[in-house]
């Protein structure tokens, strides 16, 4: 039996046309730039080691990396990043925005720091808005308007808990290693062991973790019911589609 010569393998990119998405690339690039700008301002105006200890910073680093890479892929027409990554970033940065505006910058909250936040000015105030407001809203808009629905799975909601779980372990270990008089020994008031004890902090963490998981499930549910973004218009006009003359 003679096996036919199939010739050299042809890469998929040579068969399937790539679709560049300049608008998606532009939006993602701007969101990543907002995150990087806020991060740089914070690092330039504070102790870098302290700045890098906040979950807000962790989440905005993820935004800069994932949306920055997503912008490059959209510009070059490459496939989007895995939904596990992009959905996880949506969850983390959404929690950052919600916790900041509903808990930390809310005078009615038990853990409010509204007075300290109000004292921010200049570049620090700009960075605060970029990291807590601009990037959460921008990332949510990118998810809702520029990504294809149906890519997320229910298991993702549990897998995304790895990031806040890792941060909790880091924050508690960091606080245990630092001396009692160290400023920002505990990065958030609800994680302050000296104030609430380990039992209280773990209770707070459980409540927040439940909120993380519930929000993750909500994001997956929304992904399954939201309409698909409108595709770009066809290059063939309706008149030409009826028949070639």
C-alpha positions as CSV (number, residue, x, y, z in Angstrom):
1,X,0.0,0.0,0.0
2,X,1.4,3.4,-1.0
3,X,0.9,6.2,1.5
4,X,0.2,9.5,-0.3
5,X,2.6,12.3,0.3
6,X,0.7,14.9,2.3
7,X,3.5,17.5,2.1
8,X,4.6,19.8,4.9
9,X,2.1,20.6,7.6
10,X,0.4,24.0,7.1
11,X,0.1,26.2,10.2
12,X,-3.4,27.1,11.2
13,X,-2.6,30.8,10.8
14,X,-2.0,30.2,7.1
15,X,-5.5,28.6,6.7
16,X,-7.7,30.5,9.1
17,X,-7.7,34.3,8.6
18,X,-6.8,36.2,11.7
19,X,-9.1,39.0,12.8
20,X,-7.5,42.0,14.4
21,X,-9.5,43.9,17.0
22,X,-8.1,47.4,17.2
23,X,-10.9,48.7,19.5
24,X,-10.5,45.9,22.0
25,X,-6.7,46.4,21.8
26,X,-7.1,50.1,22.5
27,X,-9.4,49.7,25.5
28,X,-7.3,47.0,27.0
29,X,-4.2,49.0,26.5
30,X,-5.7,52.0,28.2
31,X,-6.9,49.9,31.2
32,X,-3.4,48.3,31.5
33,X,-1.8,51.8,31.2
34,X,-4.2,53.1,34.0
35,X,-3.1,50.2,36.3
36,X,0.6,50.8,35.5
37,X,0.3,54.5,36.1
38,X,-1.4,54.0,39.5
39,X,1.2,51.4,40.5
40,X,4.1,53.7,39.5
41,X,2.7,56.6,41.4
42,X,2.2,54.6,44.5
43,X,5.7,53.1,44.4
44,X,7.3,56.5,43.8
45,X,5.4,58.1,46.7
46,X,5.7,55.3,49.2
47,X,7.8,52.4,50.5
48,X,7.8,49.9,47.6
49,X,7.7,46.9,50.0
50,X,4.7,48.3,51.8
51,X,2.9,49.2,48.6
52,X,3.4,45.7,47.2
53,X,1.8,44.2,50.3
54,X,-1.8,45.3,49.4
55,X,-4.3,43.2,47.6
56,X,-5.3,46.2,45.5
57,X,-1.7,46.3,44.2
58,X,-1.7,42.5,43.5
59,X,-5.0,42.8,41.6
60,X,-3.8,45.8,39.5
61,X,-0.6,44.0,38.6
62,X,-2.8,41.2,37.3
63,X,-4.9,43.7,35.4
64,X,-1.7,45.2,33.8
65,X,-0.3,41.8,32.9
66,X,-3.4,40.1,31.6
67,X,-5.1,43.0,29.9
68,X,-1.8,44.2,28.5
69,X,-1.2,40.8,26.9
70,X,-4.8,40.7,25.8
71,X,-4.3,44.0,24.0
72,X,-1.4,42.6,22.1
73,X,-3.3,39.5,21.1
74,X,-6.3,41.6,20.0
75,X,-4.0,43.9,17.9
76,X,-2.3,41.0,16.2
77,X,-5.4,38.9,15.7
78,X,-4.3,36.1,18.0
79,X,-6.8,34.0,20.0
80,X,-7.9,35.5,23.4
81,X,-6.3,34.5,26.7
82,X,-7.9,31.6,28.6
83,X,-11.1,32.5,30.3
84,X,-9.8,31.2,33.6
85,X,-7.3,34.0,33.6
86,X,-9.5,36.9,32.3
87,X,-12.4,35.9,34.5
88,X,-10.1,35.7,37.6
89,X,-8.9,39.2,36.9
90,X,-12.4,40.5,36.6
91,X,-13.3,38.9,40.0
92,X,-10.2,40.2,41.8
93,X,-10.4,43.8,40.6
94,X,-14.2,43.9,41.0
95,X,-13.7,42.9,44.7
96,X,-11.1,45.7,45.0
97,X,-13.5,48.3,43.8
98,X,-16.4,47.0,45.9
99,X,-14.4,46.7,49.1
100,X,-12.9,50.1,48.7
101,X,-16.2,52.0,47.9
102,X,-18.5,50.0,50.2
103,X,-16.2,49.2,53.1
104,X,-13.1,51.3,53.3
105,X,-14.4,54.6,51.9
106,X,-17.9,54.3,53.5
107,X,-18.4,56.2,56.8
108,X,-21.2,53.8,57.7
109,X,-18.8,50.8,57.6
110,X,-17.2,49.3,60.7
111,X,-13.8,49.3,58.9
112,X,-14.1,52.7,57.2
113,X,-11.0,54.7,56.5
114,X,-12.8,57.6,54.8
115,X,-11.0,60.3,56.7
116,X,-7.6,59.0,55.7
117,X,-8.7,58.6,52.1
118,X,-10.1,62.2,52.0
119,X,-6.6,63.5,53.0
120,X,-5.1,62.2,49.8
121,X,-4.1,64.8,47.3
122,X,-2.2,65.4,44.1
123,X,-0.7,62.3,42.5
124,X,-1.7,60.1,45.4
125,X,-5.3,61.0,44.9
126,X,-5.0,60.3,41.2
127,X,-3.4,56.9,41.8
128,X,-6.2,56.1,44.3
129,X,-8.9,56.7,41.7
130,X,-7.0,54.8,39.0
131,X,-6.4,51.7,41.1
132,X,-9.8,51.6,42.9
133,X,-12.2,53.0,40.4
134,X,-10.9,53.3,36.8
135,X,-9.4,49.8,36.5
136,X,-12.4,48.0,38.1
137,X,-14.9,49.8,35.8
138,X,-12.6,49.4,32.7
139,X,-12.1,45.7,33.3
140,X,-15.8,45.1,33.8
141,X,-16.6,47.0,30.5
142,X,-14.0,44.9,28.6
143,X,-15.5,41.7,30.0
144,X,-19.1,42.7,29.2
145,X,-18.6,44.4,25.8
146,X,-15.5,42.8,24.2
147,X,-15.3,39.2,25.2
148,X,-17.3,36.3,23.9
149,X,-19.8,34.8,26.3
150,X,-20.1,31.2,27.5
151,X,-16.3,30.6,28.1
152,X,-16.5,30.5,31.9
153,X,-17.3,27.3,33.9
154,X,-18.8,26.9,37.4
155,X,-15.6,25.4,38.6
156,X,-13.8,28.6,37.9
157,X,-15.5,30.3,40.8
158,X,-13.7,28.0,43.2
159,X,-10.4,28.1,41.4
160,X,-10.3,31.9,41.5
161,X,-10.3,31.6,45.4
162,X,-6.6,30.6,45.1
163,X,-5.6,34.3,44.7
164,X,-7.4,35.7,47.8
165,X,-6.4,32.6,49.8
166,X,-2.7,33.1,48.9
167,X,-3.0,36.8,49.8
168,X,-4.6,36.0,53.2
169,X,-1.7,33.6,54.0
170,X,0.8,36.3,52.9
171,X,-0.9,39.1,54.9
172,X,-1.1,37.0,58.2
173,X,2.5,35.7,57.8
174,X,3.8,39.3,57.1
175,X,2.0,40.7,60.1
176,X,3.3,37.9,62.4
177,X,6.9,38.6,61.3
178,X,6.8,42.4,61.7
179,X,7.1,44.1,65.0
180,X,4.1,45.6,66.8
181,X,5.1,49.2,66.1
182,X,5.5,48.7,62.3
183,X,3.2,51.0,60.4
184,X,0.7,49.1,58.2
185,X,1.7,45.9,59.9
186,X,-1.7,44.6,58.8
187,X,-2.7,46.0,55.4
188,X,-6.4,46.1,56.0
189,X,-8.4,46.8,59.2
190,X,-10.4,43.6,58.9
191,X,-7.1,41.6,58.8
192,X,-5.7,43.2,61.9
193,X,-4.9,40.4,64.4
194,X,-4.0,42.8,67.2
195,X,-7.5,44.3,66.9
196,X,-9.7,41.3,66.2
197,X,-7.5,38.3,67.1
198,X,-7.0,35.3,64.8
199,X,-10.5,34.1,65.4
200,X,-12.0,37.4,64.4
201,X,-9.7,37.8,61.4
202,X,-10.5,34.3,60.1
203,X,-14.2,35.0,60.6
204,X,-13.8,38.2,58.5
205,X,-11.8,36.2,55.9
206,X,-14.5,33.6,55.8
207,X,-17.2,36.2,55.2
208,X,-15.1,37.9,52.5
209,X,-14.2,34.5,50.9
210,X,-17.9,33.6,50.8
211,X,-18.5,37.0,49.1
212,X,-15.6,36.2,46.6
213,X,-17.2,32.9,45.8
214,X,-20.7,34.2,45.4
215,X,-19.4,37.0,43.2
216,X,-17.5,34.5,41.1
217,X,-20.6,32.4,40.6
218,X,-22.5,35.6,39.6
219,X,-19.8,36.4,37.0
220,X,-20.1,32.9,35.6
221,X,-23.9,33.1,35.5
222,X,-23.7,36.5,33.8
223,X,-21.3,35.1,31.3
224,X,-23.8,32.4,30.4
225,X,-26.8,34.7,29.8
226,X,-25.3,37.9,28.4
227,X,-25.5,38.4,24.6
228,X,-22.5,38.1,22.4
229,X,-20.7,41.3,21.3
230,X,-21.9,42.4,17.9
231,X,-19.5,41.1,15.3
232,X,-17.8,43.5,12.8
233,X,-19.8,44.1,9.6
234,X,-19.4,41.8,6.6
235,X,-17.1,42.9,3.9
236,X,-19.7,41.7,1.3
237,X,-22.6,44.0,0.9
238,X,-26.1,42.7,1.0
239,X,-26.5,43.5,-2.7
240,X,-23.4,41.4,-3.6
241,X,-24.5,38.6,-1.3
242,X,-27.5,38.0,-3.5
243,X,-25.4,37.1,-6.4
244,X,-22.4,38.1,-8.4
245,X,-22.9,40.0,-11.6
